[in-house]
Amino acid sequence: TPYGPIEQLTKLLGIQALNLLSSPGLTWIATVIADVWKTTPFIAIILLAGLQTIPNDLYEAFKLEGGQPRQAFYRITIPLLQPYILISLIFRLAQAIGVFDLIQIMTGGGPAGSTESLALYAYLNAMRFLDFGYSATIMLGSFILLVLTCLIIYLLVTQSNLVNGSYK
């Protein structure tokens, strides 16, 4: 729309209007940016909670033994944050697969279906064409895909931890 803040900024700079929600490539980028903007605080809170569980004694002991801050990050912080990173990854994956509200509000799946997600596709089939069986099949398939993907991520992370010796 010509009234959004980005369009006003481009007008102020003398650049031609971008029409972010009218071309398929730009619309997809705009929805991805909006989705990341919407969900980043949730992930940040999960990671902050994980950081608060790491005792300061570990960092003090590491520093006394001559460890550098960068080494402490890779040897203490990242390994102890791994479960929180895994949970964040799984939550974010589930949110990304099931994104409906943002795309419905911003574009309705358009232009030309370029931003249509599985959830929106199932919704449109159920409400426009009254094909509830097909919509249920789509959602069940996406649920199975999500569960399998989360299981694979979990197994890969736990296997790498077993190999590295983190879960002794």
N, CA and C atoms as an extended XYZ file, in Angstrom:
504
Properties=species:S:1:pos:R:3:atomname:S:1:resname:S:1:resid:I:1 pbc="F F F"
N         0.837       -1.180        0.000 N   THR     1
C         0.000        0.000        0.000 CA  THR     1
C         0.880        1.241        0.000 C   THR     1
N         0.396        2.328       -0.553 N   PRO     2
C         1.222        3.545       -0.597 CA  PRO     2
C         1.265        4.274        0.739 C   PRO     2
N         0.623        3.727        1.776 N   TYR     3
C         0.546        4.438        3.044 CA  TYR     3
C         1.405        3.814        4.139 C   TYR     3
N         2.100        2.717        3.871 N   GLY     4
C         2.919        2.063        4.880 CA  GLY     4
C         4.201        2.820        5.165 C   GLY     4
N         4.852        2.521        6.285 N   PRO     5
C         6.068        3.243        6.659 CA  PRO     5
C         7.222        3.026        5.682 C   PRO     5
N         7.352        1.843        5.128 N   ILE     6
C         8.446        1.593        4.179 CA  ILE     6
C         8.211        2.362        2.890 C   ILE     6
N         6.968        2.402        2.448 N   GLU     7
C         6.643        3.151        1.233 CA  GLU     7
C         6.878        4.650        1.444 C   GLU     7
N         6.532        5.151        2.615 N   GLN     8
C         6.771        6.565        2.918 CA  GLN     8
C         8.266        6.871        2.952 C   GLN     8
N         9.054        5.935        3.498 N   LEU     9
C        10.505        6.117        3.543 CA  LEU     9
C        11.099        6.140        2.138 C   LEU     9
N        10.640        5.237        1.275 N   THR    10
C        11.156        5.236       -0.100 CA  THR    10
C        10.745        6.510       -0.839 C   THR    10
N         9.552        7.019       -0.551 N   LYS    11
C         9.102        8.269       -1.173 CA  LYS    11
C         9.966        9.436       -0.701 C   LYS    11
N        10.304        9.443        0.587 N   LEU    12
C        11.147       10.501        1.154 CA  LEU    12
C        12.539       10.486        0.525 C   LEU    12
N        13.063        9.281        0.271 N   LEU    13
C        14.397        9.134       -0.316 CA  LEU    13
C        14.384        9.313       -1.829 C   LEU    13
N        13.206        9.439       -2.410 N   GLY    14
C        13.108        9.631       -3.857 CA  GLY    14
C        13.235        8.342       -4.646 C   GLY    14
N        13.032        7.212       -3.992 N   ILE    15
C        13.115        5.912       -4.655 CA  ILE    15
C        11.713        5.504       -5.089 C   ILE    15
N        11.641        4.770       -6.188 N   GLN    16
C        10.349        4.294       -6.669 CA  GLN    16
C         9.724        3.370       -5.621 C   GLN    16
N         8.419        3.395       -5.495 N   ALA    17
C         7.709        2.581       -4.511 CA  ALA    17
C         8.012        1.101       -4.710 C   ALA    17
N         8.189        0.380       -3.612 N   LEU    18
C         8.548       -1.030       -3.675 CA  LEU    18
C         7.352       -1.949       -3.907 C   LEU    18
N         6.180       -1.552       -3.442 N   ASN    19
C         4.993       -2.406       -3.524 CA  ASN    19
C         5.295       -3.798       -2.958 C   ASN    19
N         5.654       -3.835       -1.688 N   LEU    20
C         6.103       -5.062       -1.037 CA  LEU    20
C         5.093       -6.203       -1.102 C   LEU    20
N         3.820       -5.897       -1.078 N   LEU    21
C         2.820       -6.959       -1.031 CA  LEU    21
C         2.144       -7.213       -2.376 C   LEU    21
N         2.752       -6.749       -3.470 N   SER    22
C         2.121       -6.987       -4.761 CA  SER    22
C         2.967       -7.828       -5.715 C   SER    22
N         4.249       -7.993       -5.448 N   SER    23
C         5.053       -8.868       -6.305 CA  SER    23
C         5.422      -10.126       -5.517 C   SER    23
N         5.330      -11.295       -6.145 N   PRO    24
C         5.518      -12.556       -5.413 CA  PRO    24
C         6.836      -12.666       -4.648 C   PRO    24
N         7.941      -12.269       -5.235 N   GLY    25
C         9.232      -12.381       -4.553 CA  GLY    25
C         9.328      -11.492       -3.329 C   GLY    25
N         8.936      -10.230       -3.494 N   LEU    26
C         8.995       -9.293       -2.378 CA  LEU    26
C         7.976       -9.638       -1.296 C   LEU    26
N         6.835      -10.161       -1.682 N   THR    27
C         5.810      -10.522       -0.703 CA  THR    27
C         6.311      -11.652        0.189 C   THR    27
N         6.952      -12.632       -0.400 N   TRP    28
C         7.488      -13.745        0.379 CA  TRP    28
C         8.540      -13.243        1.362 C   TRP    28
N         9.439      -12.381        0.905 N   ILE    29
C        10.466      -11.824        1.785 CA  ILE    29
C         9.831      -11.012        2.904 C   ILE    29
N         8.816      -10.225        2.584 N   ALA    30
C         8.144       -9.410        3.603 CA  ALA    30
C         7.468      -10.280        4.655 C   ALA    30
N         6.834      -11.375        4.257 N   THR    31
C         6.179      -12.241        5.229 CA  THR    31
C         7.197      -12.988        6.092 C   THR    31
N         8.314      -13.387        5.504 N   VAL    32
C         9.371      -14.046        6.293 CA  VAL    32
C         9.934      -13.079        7.331 C   VAL    32
N        10.205      -11.858        6.924 N   ILE    33
C        10.728      -10.860        7.863 CA  ILE    33
C         9.716      -10.595        8.977 C   ILE    33
N         8.453      -10.476        8.643 N   ALA    34
C         7.421      -10.238        9.657 CA  ALA    34
C         7.296      -11.422       10.606 C   ALA    34
N         7.398      -12.634       10.083 N   ASP    35
C         7.304      -13.827       10.930 CA  ASP    35
C         8.498      -13.924       11.872 C   ASP    35
N         9.682      -13.650       11.373 N   VAL    36
C        10.876      -13.662       12.222 CA  VAL    36
C        10.761      -12.577       13.289 C   VAL    36
N        10.281      -11.401       12.904 N   TRP    37
C        10.102      -10.292       13.840 CA  TRP    37
C         9.110      -10.678       14.948 C   TRP    37
N         8.069      -11.395       14.563 N   LYS    38
C         7.023      -11.775       15.514 CA  LYS    38
C         7.493      -12.843       16.495 C   LYS    38
N         8.322      -13.794       16.058 N   THR    39
C         8.660      -14.947       16.893 CA  THR    39
C        10.021      -14.864       17.568 C   THR    39
N        10.863      -13.923       17.188 N   THR    40
C        12.190      -13.811       17.794 CA  THR    40
C        12.145      -13.558       19.299 C   THR    40
N        11.261      -12.714       19.827 N   PRO    41
C        11.255      -12.510       21.286 CA  PRO    41
C        10.982      -13.794       22.077 C   PRO    41
N        10.138      -14.667       21.569 N   PHE    42
C         9.853      -15.924       22.257 CA  PHE    42
C        11.113      -16.780       22.359 C   PHE    42
N        11.844      -16.871       21.264 N   ILE    43
C        13.088      -17.645       21.251 CA  ILE    43
C        14.113      -16.998       22.175 C   ILE    43
N        14.174      -15.675       22.178 N   ALA    44
C        15.111      -14.969       23.046 CA  ALA    44
C        14.807      -15.240       24.516 C   ALA    44
N        13.541      -15.308       24.881 N   ILE    45
C        13.172      -15.592       26.274 CA  ILE    45
C        13.577      -17.010       26.660 C   ILE    45
N        13.392      -17.967       25.764 N   ILE    46
C        13.817      -19.347       26.053 CA  ILE    46
C        15.320      -19.408       26.261 C   ILE    46
N        16.081      -18.752       25.378 N   LEU    47
C        17.538      -18.772       25.506 CA  LEU    47
C        18.009      -18.004       26.731 C   LEU    47
N        17.326      -16.925       27.088 N   LEU    48
C        17.663      -16.186       28.307 CA  LEU    48
C        17.437      -17.057       29.538 C   LEU    48
N        16.354      -17.796       29.545 N   ALA    49
C        16.112      -18.720       30.663 CA  ALA    49
C        17.223      -19.754       30.751 C   ALA    49
N        17.678      -20.242       29.602 N   GLY    50
C        18.790      -21.193       29.590 CA  GLY    50
C        20.078      -20.575       30.107 C   GLY    50
N        20.342      -19.329       29.729 N   LEU    51
C        21.548      -18.646       30.204 CA  LEU    51
C        21.520      -18.447       31.713 C   LEU    51
N        20.339      -18.214       32.256 N   GLN    52
C        20.232      -17.986       33.692 CA  GLN    52
C        20.422      -19.256       34.503 C   GLN    52
N        20.355      -20.419       33.868 N   THR    53
C        20.578      -21.669       34.594 CA  THR    53
C        22.061      -22.032       34.683 C   THR    53
N        22.915      -21.344       33.940 N   ILE    54
C        24.346      -21.649       33.961 CA  ILE    54
C        24.979      -20.949       35.167 C   ILE    54
N        25.582      -21.700       36.078 N   PRO    55
C        26.185      -21.085       37.264 CA  PRO    55
C        27.425      -20.254       36.908 C   PRO    55
N        27.581      -19.122       37.584 N   ASN    56
C        28.758      -18.268       37.360 CA  ASN    56
C        30.039      -18.939       37.827 C   ASN    56
N        29.925      -19.900       38.754 N   ASP    57
C        31.113      -20.607       39.250 CA  ASP    57
C        31.870      -21.289       38.119 C   ASP    57
N        31.150      -21.780       37.125 N   LEU    58
C        31.813      -22.438       35.995 CA  LEU    58
C        32.711      -21.466       35.235 C   LEU    58
N        32.206      -20.263       35.022 N   TYR    59
C        33.001      -19.262       34.309 CA  TYR    59
C        34.192      -18.805       35.141 C   TYR    59
N        33.985      -18.646       36.458 N   GLU    60
C        35.075      -18.237       37.336 CA  GLU    60
C        36.167      -19.294       37.371 C   GLU    60
N        35.784      -20.562       37.482 N   ALA    61
C        36.767      -21.649       37.491 CA  ALA    61
C        37.506      -21.718       36.161 C   ALA    61
N        36.784      -21.525       35.082 N   PHE    62
C        37.404      -21.562       33.760 CA  PHE    62
C        38.406      -20.420       33.601 C   PHE    62
N        38.048      -19.262       34.132 N   LYS    63
C        38.942      -18.100       34.051 CA  LYS    63
C        40.183      -18.310       34.909 C   LYS    63
N        40.022      -18.916       36.096 N   LEU    64
C        41.162      -19.182       36.970 CA  LEU    64
C        42.150      -20.149       36.334 C   LEU    64
N        41.639      -21.053       35.517 N   GLU    65
C        42.516      -22.019       34.858 CA  GLU    65
C        43.098      -21.488       33.557 C   GLU    65
N        42.881      -20.196       33.283 N   GLY    66
C        43.505      -19.568       32.124 CA  GLY    66
C        42.667      -19.558       30.872 C   GLY    66
N        41.383      -19.843       30.975 N   GLY    67
C        40.518      -19.859       29.805 CA  GLY    67
C        40.156      -18.457       29.343 C   GLY    67
N        40.031      -18.299       28.057 N   GLN    68
C        39.651      -17.023       27.454 CA  GLN    68
C        38.117      -16.956       27.328 C   GLN    68
N        37.552      -15.740       27.258 N   PRO    69
C        36.082      -15.611       27.129 CA  PRO    69
C        35.508      -16.339       25.916 C   PRO    69
N        36.216      -16.296       24.804 N   ARG    70
C        35.725      -16.990       23.608 CA  ARG    70
C        35.687      -18.496       23.833 C   ARG    70
N        36.720      -19.030       24.497 N   GLN    71
C        36.737      -20.455       24.806 CA  GLN    71
C        35.612      -20.814       25.774 C   GLN    71
N        35.344      -19.946       26.733 N   ALA    72
C        34.256      -20.184       27.693 CA  ALA    72
C        32.916      -20.255       26.962 C   ALA    72
N        32.749      -19.424       25.959 N   PHE    73
C        31.511      -19.438       25.184 CA  PHE    73
C        31.322      -20.785       24.491 C   PHE    73
N        32.393      -21.276       23.848 N   TYR    74
C        32.284      -22.522       23.098 CA  TYR    74
C        32.328      -23.761       23.981 C   TYR    74
N        32.996      -23.698       25.119 N   ARG    75
C        33.157      -24.883       25.966 CA  ARG    75
C        32.175      -24.960       27.134 C   ARG    75
N        31.591      -23.827       27.520 N   ILE    76
C        30.647      -23.835       28.641 CA  ILE    76
C        29.247      -23.431       28.174 C   ILE    76
N        29.153      -22.247       27.590 N   THR    77
C        27.835      -21.682       27.272 CA  THR    77
C        27.080      -22.519       26.237 C   THR    77
N        27.685      -22.759       25.097 N   ILE    78
C        26.994      -23.493       24.022 CA  ILE    78
C        26.612      -24.907       24.449 C   ILE    78
N        27.517      -25.702       25.053 N   PRO    79
C        27.091      -27.055       25.460 CA  PRO    79
C        25.956      -27.053       26.484 C   PRO    79
N        25.976      -26.098       27.419 N   LEU    80
C        24.916      -26.072       28.421 CA  LEU    80
C        23.616      -25.467       27.885 C   LEU    80
N        23.702      -24.722       26.798 N   LEU    81
C        22.500      -24.173       26.173 CA  LEU    81
C        21.881      -25.119       25.142 C   LEU    81
N        22.562      -26.201       24.826 N   GLN    82
C        22.080      -27.094       23.772 CA  GLN    82
C        20.643      -27.571       23.964 C   GLN    82
N        20.216      -27.977       25.170 N   PRO    83
C        18.814      -28.384       25.301 CA  PRO    83
C        17.839      -27.235       25.016 C   PRO    83
N        18.214      -26.035       25.402 N   TYR    84
C        17.347      -24.869       25.164 CA  TYR    84
C        17.331      -24.499       23.682 C   TYR    84
N        18.449      -24.658       23.033 N   ILE    85
C        18.509      -24.414       21.587 CA  ILE    85
C        17.645      -25.441       20.858 C   ILE    85
N        17.690      -26.686       21.318 N   LEU    86
C        16.863      -27.736       20.717 CA  LEU    86
C        15.380      -27.430       20.889 C   LEU    86
N        14.989      -27.039       22.084 N   ILE    87
C        13.585      -26.695       22.330 CA  ILE    87
C        13.174      -25.504       21.468 C   ILE    87
N        14.040      -24.499       21.379 N   SER    88
C        13.745      -23.327       20.551 CA  SER    88
C        13.583      -23.712       19.091 C   SER    88
N        14.465      -24.571       18.615 N   LEU    89
C        14.405      -25.019       17.225 CA  LEU    89
C        13.101      -25.767       16.952 C   LEU    89
N        12.707      -26.631       17.869 N   ILE    90
C        11.471      -27.395       17.674 CA  ILE    90
C        10.246      -26.478       17.715 C   ILE    90
N        10.212      -25.548       18.682 N   PHE    91
C         9.094      -24.606       18.739 CA  PHE    91
C         9.025      -23.750       17.480 C   PHE    91
N        10.162      -23.270       17.034 N   ARG    92
C        10.192      -22.402       15.853 CA  ARG    92
C         9.775      -23.161       14.598 C   ARG    92
N        10.217      -24.408       14.500 N   LEU    93
C         9.826      -25.243       13.364 CA  LEU    93
C         8.316      -25.458       13.348 C   LEU    93
N         7.751      -25.752       14.502 N   ALA    94
C         6.305      -25.952       14.587 CA  ALA    94
C         5.554      -24.673       14.229 C   ALA    94
N         6.056      -23.528       14.684 N   GLN    95
C         5.413      -22.260       14.352 CA  GLN    95
C         5.512      -21.969       12.864 C   GLN    95
N         6.661      -22.260       12.275 N   ALA    96
C         6.858      -21.968       10.853 CA  ALA    96
C         5.978      -22.853        9.973 C   ALA    96
N         5.849      -24.120       10.338 N   ILE    97
C         5.008      -25.016        9.534 CA  ILE    97
C         3.538      -24.637        9.655 C   ILE    97
N         3.120      -24.224       10.840 N   GLY    98
C         1.713      -23.931       11.061 CA  GLY    98
C         1.341      -22.471       10.943 C   GLY    98
N         2.204      -21.652       10.328 N   VAL    99
C         1.899      -20.225       10.238 CA  VAL    99
C         0.622      -20.025        9.429 C   VAL    99
N        -0.311      -19.318       10.025 N   PHE   100
C        -1.594      -19.075        9.365 CA  PHE   100
C        -1.987      -17.612        9.496 C   PHE   100
N        -2.001      -17.120       10.719 N   ASP   101
C        -2.532      -15.789       11.008 CA  ASP   101
C        -1.796      -14.683       10.265 C   ASP   101
N        -0.488      -14.724       10.296 N   LEU   102
C         0.308      -13.672        9.666 CA  LEU   102
C         0.070      -13.605        8.163 C   LEU   102
N         0.087      -14.761        7.525 N   ILE   103
C        -0.098      -14.799        6.067 CA  ILE   103
C        -1.537      -14.443        5.699 C   ILE   103
N        -2.502      -14.913        6.493 N   GLN   104
C        -3.902      -14.578        6.214 CA  GLN   104
C        -4.127      -13.077        6.321 C   GLN   104
N        -3.531      -12.452        7.312 N   ILE   105
C        -3.726      -11.016        7.512 CA  ILE   105
C        -2.957      -10.194        6.477 C   ILE   105
N        -1.696      -10.566        6.224 N   MET   106
C        -0.875       -9.758        5.319 CA  MET   106
C        -1.261       -9.900        3.853 C   MET   106
N        -1.433      -11.139        3.400 N   THR   107
C        -1.590      -11.345        1.958 CA  THR   107
C        -2.766      -12.227        1.571 C   THR   107
N        -3.291      -13.005        2.502 N   GLY   108
C        -4.343      -13.961        2.145 CA  GLY   108
C        -3.824      -15.084        1.271 C   GLY   108
N        -2.506      -15.262        1.247 N   GLY   109
C        -1.889      -16.306        0.427 CA  GLY   109
C        -1.397      -15.818       -0.916 C   GLY   109
N        -1.705      -14.611       -1.267 N   GLY   110
C        -1.342      -14.085       -2.581 CA  GLY   110
C        -0.048      -13.324       -2.545 C   GLY   110
N         0.353      -12.712       -3.603 N   PRO   111
C        -0.245      -12.764       -4.941 CA  PRO   111
C         0.051      -14.092       -5.631 C   PRO   111
N        -0.952      -14.602       -6.266 N   ALA   112
C        -0.871      -15.842       -7.048 CA  ALA   112
C        -0.415      -17.023       -6.207 C   ALA   112
N        -0.796      -17.055       -4.937 N   GLY   113
C        -0.461      -18.179       -4.056 CA  GLY   113
C         0.988      -18.253       -3.638 C   GLY   113
N         1.735      -17.178       -3.814 N   SER   114
C         3.173      -17.237       -3.537 CA  SER   114
C         3.500      -17.327       -2.052 C   SER   114
N         2.580      -16.918       -1.188 N   THR   115
C         2.852      -16.987        0.250 CA  THR   115
C         1.915      -17.956        0.960 C   THR   115
N         1.265      -18.808        0.233 N   GLU   116
C         0.298      -19.728        0.829 CA  GLU   116
C         1.007      -20.828        1.606 C   GLU   116
N         0.702      -20.953        2.894 N   SER   117
C         1.286      -22.002        3.728 CA  SER   117
C         0.358      -23.216        3.725 C   SER   117
N         0.837      -24.323        4.312 N   LEU   118
C         0.005      -25.523        4.379 CA  LEU   118
C        -1.267      -25.270        5.183 C   LEU   118
N        -1.129      -24.558        6.295 N   ALA   119
C        -2.298      -24.285        7.137 CA  ALA   119
C        -3.317      -23.421        6.393 C   ALA   119
N        -2.840      -22.418        5.689 N   LEU   120
C        -3.748      -21.561        4.925 CA  LEU   120
C        -4.385      -22.330        3.767 C   LEU   120
N        -3.598      -23.175        3.111 N   TYR   121
C        -4.122      -23.993        2.019 CA  TYR   121
C        -5.236      -24.914        2.513 C   TYR   121
N        -5.011      -25.538        3.665 N   ALA   122
C        -6.037      -26.412        4.236 CA  ALA   122
C        -7.273      -25.606        4.620 C   ALA   122
N        -7.076      -24.448        5.189 N   TYR   123
C        -8.206      -23.585        5.572 CA  TYR   123
C        -9.028      -23.178        4.350 C   TYR   123
N        -8.327      -22.751        3.299 N   LEU   124
C        -9.037      -22.327        2.090 CA  LEU   124
C        -9.809      -23.479        1.453 C   LEU   124
N        -9.235      -24.684        1.463 N   ASN   125
C        -9.948      -25.841        0.918 CA  ASN   125
C       -11.176      -26.182        1.746 C   ASN   125
N       -11.078      -26.023        3.042 N   ALA   126
C       -12.219      -26.335        3.902 CA  ALA   126
C       -13.308      -25.283        3.786 C   ALA   126
N       -12.939      -24.024        3.788 N   MET   127
C       -13.945      -22.958        3.845 CA  MET   127
C       -14.474      -22.526        2.473 C   MET   127
N       -13.639      -22.536        1.465 N   ARG   128
C       -14.100      -22.123        0.134 CA  ARG   128
C       -14.777      -23.257       -0.621 C   ARG   128
N       -14.125      -24.436       -0.566 N   PHE   129
C       -14.608      -25.555       -1.379 CA  PHE   129
C       -15.338      -26.606       -0.551 C   PHE   129
N       -15.435      -26.380        0.756 N   LEU   130
C       -16.090      -27.298        1.684 CA  LEU   130
C       -15.551      -28.721        1.574 C   LEU   130
N       -14.262      -28.826        1.314 N   ASP   131
C       -13.602      -30.132        1.207 CA  ASP   131
C       -12.875      -30.409        2.525 C   ASP   131
N       -13.657      -30.773        3.537 N   PHE   132
C       -13.118      -30.946        4.882 CA  PHE   132
C       -12.204      -32.166        4.987 C   PHE   132
N       -12.489      -33.213        4.261 N   GLY   133
C       -11.647      -34.411        4.300 CA  GLY   133
C       -10.253      -34.131        3.775 C   GLY   133
N       -10.186      -33.439        2.651 N   TYR   134
C        -8.892      -33.087        2.068 CA  TYR   134
C        -8.110      -32.167        2.996 C   TYR   134
N        -8.795      -31.203        3.605 N   SER   135
C        -8.146      -30.281        4.534 CA  SER   135
C        -7.621      -31.017        5.756 C   SER   135
N        -8.412      -31.948        6.271 N   ALA   136
C        -7.968      -32.735        7.422 CA  ALA   136
C        -6.759      -33.590        7.061 C   ALA   136
N        -6.750      -34.123        5.847 N   THR   137
C        -5.615      -34.927        5.389 CA  THR   137
C        -4.353      -34.072        5.284 C   THR   137
N        -4.502      -32.870        4.781 N   ILE   138
C        -3.353      -31.952        4.679 CA  ILE   138
C        -2.787      -31.660        6.066 C   ILE   138
N        -3.663      -31.350        7.015 N   MET   139
C        -3.201      -31.016        8.360 CA  MET   139
C        -2.613      -32.233        9.063 C   MET   139
N        -3.193      -33.399        8.871 N   LEU   140
C        -2.640      -34.606        9.469 CA  LEU   140
C        -1.278      -34.926        8.873 C   LEU   140
N        -1.152      -34.759        7.562 N   GLY   141
C         0.140      -34.975        6.910 CA  GLY   141
C         1.198      -34.004        7.398 C   GLY   141
N         0.830      -32.738        7.568 N   SER   142
C         1.808      -31.765        8.065 CA  SER   142
C         2.173      -32.054        9.517 C   SER   142
N         1.219      -32.560       10.299 N   PHE   143
C         1.512      -32.945       11.680 CA  PHE   143
C         2.501      -34.105       11.717 C   PHE   143
N         2.275      -35.118       10.892 N   ILE   144
C         3.187      -36.263       10.835 CA  ILE   144
C         4.567      -35.815       10.372 C   ILE   144
N         4.619      -34.953        9.373 N   LEU   145
C         5.887      -34.412        8.899 CA  LEU   145
C         6.611      -33.651       10.011 C   LEU   145
N         5.879      -32.859       10.764 N   LEU   146
C         6.457      -32.101       11.878 CA  LEU   146
C         6.998      -33.029       12.956 C   LEU   146
N         6.232      -34.052       13.324 N   VAL   147
C         6.680      -34.993       14.354 CA  VAL   147
C         7.927      -35.739       13.898 C   VAL   147
N         7.946      -36.192       12.663 N   LEU   148
C         9.125      -36.902       12.150 CA  LEU   148
C        10.355      -35.994       12.098 C   LEU   148
N        10.163      -34.763       11.664 N   THR   149
C        11.279      -33.823       11.612 CA  THR   149
C        11.821      -33.536       13.006 C   THR   149
N        10.926      -33.325       13.971 N   CYS   150
C        11.363      -33.082       15.352 CA  CYS   150
C        12.081      -34.298       15.913 C   CYS   150
N        11.596      -35.488       15.602 N   LEU   151
C        12.238      -36.712       16.067 CA  LEU   151
C        13.643      -36.852       15.476 C   LEU   151
N        13.791      -36.550       14.200 N   ILE   152
C        15.104      -36.618       13.553 CA  ILE   152
C        16.064      -35.603       14.182 C   ILE   152
N        15.587      -34.386       14.413 N   ILE   153
C        16.431      -33.365       15.051 CA  ILE   153
C        16.851      -33.831       16.440 C   ILE   153
N        15.901      -34.354       17.199 N   TYR   154
C        16.197      -34.830       18.553 CA  TYR   154
C        17.235      -35.953       18.524 C   TYR   154
N        17.048      -36.917       17.632 N   LEU   155
C        17.992      -38.031       17.542 CA  LEU   155
C        19.372      -37.567       17.106 C   LEU   155
N        19.434      -36.649       16.162 N   LEU   156
C        20.739      -36.140       15.725 CA  LEU   156
C        21.468      -35.418       16.851 C   LEU   156
N        20.737      -34.611       17.607 N   VAL   157
C        21.364      -33.871       18.703 CA  VAL   157
C        21.811      -34.810       19.810 C   VAL   157
N        20.958      -35.766       20.183 N   THR   158
C        21.350      -36.672       21.262 CA  THR   158
C        22.473      -37.599       20.831 C   THR   158
N        22.492      -38.022       19.567 N   GLN   159
C        23.590      -38.861       19.087 CA  GLN   159
C        24.909      -38.096       19.089 C   GLN   159
N        24.873      -36.832       18.671 N   SER   160
C        26.115      -36.049       18.672 CA  SER   160
C        26.574      -35.801       20.106 C   SER   160
N        25.635      -35.659       21.053 N   ASN   161
C        26.010      -35.486       22.452 CA  ASN   161
C        26.589      -36.763       23.028 C   ASN   161
N        26.049      -37.913       22.631 N   LEU   162
C        26.599      -39.172       23.109 CA  LEU   162
C        28.005      -39.398       22.570 C   LEU   162
N        28.213      -39.024       21.321 N   VAL   163
C        29.544      -39.170       20.719 CA  VAL   163
C        30.535      -38.224       21.386 C   VAL   163
N        30.107      -36.982       21.629 N   ASN   164
C        30.989      -35.994       22.251 CA  ASN   164
C        31.150      -36.198       23.748 C   ASN   164
N        30.326      -37.038       24.343 N   GLY   165
C        30.454      -37.336       25.764 CA  GLY   165
C        29.714      -36.383       26.680 C   GLY   165
N        28.753      -35.627       26.155 N   SER   166
C        28.031      -34.663       26.985 CA  SER   166
C        27.038      -35.330       27.921 C   SER   166
N        26.474      -36.475       27.544 N   TYR   167
C        25.469      -37.132       28.369 CA  TYR   167
C        26.051      -38.389       29.020 C   TYR   167
N        27.044      -38.237       29.830 N   LYS   168
C        27.642      -39.388       30.495 CA  LYS   168
C        26.921      -39.705       31.772 C   LYS   168
